[in-house]
Amino acid sequence: MVSAHDAWATPERRALRGLVADFTAREIVPHLDRWEDEGALPRSLHERAGDLGLLELGFPAAAGGAGDHVDSLLVTEQLILSGGSSGVCAGLFTHGIGVPHIAVAGDPDQIARFVRPALAGRAIASLGITEPDTGSDVAAITTRAERDGDDYVVTGAKTFITSGTRADFVTTAVRTGGPGHRGVSLLVIETDRPGVSRSRLRKMGWHCSDTAELRFDGVRVPAANLVGAEGTGFRQIMVNFGAERLSLAVQAYATAQRCVDLTLDWVRSRRTFGEPLARRQVVRHQVAEMAREATVARTYVRDVLARWQAGSPDTDVVTELAMAKNTAVAACDAVVDRAVQLHGGMGYMHGVEVERHYRDARILGIGGGTTEIMNEVVAGRLGLDG
C-alpha cells in the first residue's frame, strides 16, 4: 500500500537527510546560543547553505532551483530534528516566502537579479505584506506605489518582516490601483534605495531570526521591478500561502517530535526518589501522549502535502491546508508545554533546548495566517456562510 511517507524515504532523500543533519551539527548547533543573543543569523550561514544546494530546493529549474516541496520541507524537518530550531528556519529560509512569486512570474531579468542570488545564498530576500493597521487583511493594505515615468514612488510601512534588518530586497505588497484586492500589486524593493528605513523589533521567541518594521518615504523603484501585471498581487500572495502554511506545519510537528526525543532522554536519565522518571506511570503516559500527538500531526501534514502537490481533484486542499496547519500547531503547543513541565526547573532555564522550543513555538499559530483565520477558512468552505 502506498503511503505519503514513502516519498520522504527514497535513497536520495535519506542522503539529503544525512547531509542536513551533518550541516546542522557542524554549522548551526555550536553557534545557536550566540545567534540567539545577537538577534540574527550571519550571512555566511546563507552562503554555506547555498553552496550545499539547500536553498534551491523546491524552486523550478528555470529559476535555478531543483527538487520539489518534499525536498525543501525535509530540510526544514531534519534541521529541527538535529538540534536546530524553527527560528533558524525562519531566518535562513526567508527566500522561501520572498522569491517564489518572482520565480513563477518568470521574468528572466528579475530571476537573474533576485532569485538566483537568493538561491545561491549570496543575497537575502524578504516578504513585505503585513502593515501596522491591517494585520491579516491583505486586501486592505495602504502602502502606495504611484507610477511616475519609468518608476514607482512608494510610501508606506510594513511590520513583522522576517529577515527585515538583513534583507537585500523585499518583495512588497503595494497598492497601485483602487481599494480592495484588485488594487494590490507586488513590487521588489531593494533595501539600499534612498527613503528605505528599518528598525529592529524584539520578540518573545525566534530570537535568532531578525524581524523589522520597514518604512518607505518616497522610495523610487524601477517599474521593471513589478512582479507580474499590476493588480495581480493579491492572487500571487494567496497562491503562495499554501506553501507557507505547509512549511509552518512541518516546523510545528518537527518541533514537537524534537521535544519528544529530548524528553525521552531526560526521563530516562533523570532520577527522583531513587528511580528514573521513566518508571513513573504519570510520566510514561504523558510521554506516550506527546509521541501520539507528534506522530498524528506528521502523518496528516504529509498526507495533505502529497495531495496538494498532486493537485488531487477529490479533496478540498485549501480546507485541509488550514486544518493541517492548525492540527500541527495544536500538537506542538501541547508537546512543548509538557516537555517543559517534565524537565522541571531545568525546562525553565534559558539555554536549555526545550525552553527555546517553548518560546519559538508560540509564533507558529500566528504566522502564515492565525489559528483563527484558518478556522474561518474552514468554516466558510464548510458552507457556514449561508
Phi, psi and omega in degrees: 000132182282134179240152176297338180286337184301322182296338181272357189237022176292160178305321181294321182282332172295322177293320177297319179298319177297321178298316180292319179300317179293317178300317181294316181296323185272317192257345186242302188305316182295341187246356191296320179299320179294318179296324176299317180291323182282338176084015180193159173270150177284150177298332181297332178293321176298318182295318180292321177294322177295320179299329179274356180080017184280340184270344184271351186291137179090358179255151181295147181300327180297340179255010180094012183264183180201160176068195181225193186293328177299318179300312183293322180286330174298321178299314178301311181302310185290326178301317179289316181297336182267007175108005172281209182203163175294334175295319175298316179301317181299315183282325184278328186250028179298336177299338180293341172248345185271334185236355179302322180299320180291318180297318182290322180299326168082014178289119185301321181294316179294322177297318180292321185278329188241310188290306184300316177299324180292319180291336177274354181080013181263353175218149180251125182256156176215169180234127182244100178240304187297138177240159183305328186251002186244335180056234184279356183275084184299324183292349184258009183301150183241351177303123191253138174236107181263131179287133178218092182068236180270007183237164162251145174249118190253132177223130179154196183212150174231150180223165183059039186270111180295133185064019185296332180278342183252346189298139173277334176206156182231122173283111197243132174281123182229159177261113178255348182232209183282190182291161178087182188290336181287347179264006185263135176230168175248133182224130178276122182244116175288136188282353177267008179284143177303136179100351176269127175229152185224143173225136183285140175250138178265144187231166175296315182226196182050043185297329181278355178255110183291144180227142187221161164256132181249141176234138179242114183245087181064042183283125178271124182232131180301142177299339177295346179272000177291128181267114184071201182270156174303143177083001181256006185297319182299314180297318179299318180295315182296320180300320184280346179299328179301313180295320180295319181292323176296320179299316179293325177296319178295318176301321182293310182288329177293320176298318178300313181295320178298321179289329172298312182299316180295321181290322176302314178298318184293311185288338175285327185262333183282125181249137173225135180052039172087000181224151174297148176304329183296345180275350186267128188301320182297326178285314181303317182290325177294318179293322177299318178295320177300314180296319179299313183295318179295319182292316179297317179298314179299316182298315183289316180298316180296324179294315179295319178302316181300318181284329176294316179295323183279349184064043186303123183282346185265009182225136173280086189295329178301315178298314184287333173298316178295317178297319181297316180298313182294324178297313181293320180295317179298319178297316181297315180303315182293318185290315181295327178295315179292325180299315178296316181299316182287337174282351178063219182300327179296328180293343181264357185274133176298135181098347174275135192300319182294332177295319178294317179297324179300314179291315184294326185294337188295333182283341189293334176272005180245312183292151177069016185110117184296164175306321181292320176296319178299318178294326177292322175301313181295314182300317180297321183278351171274358178091017182281356177280355178115000000 
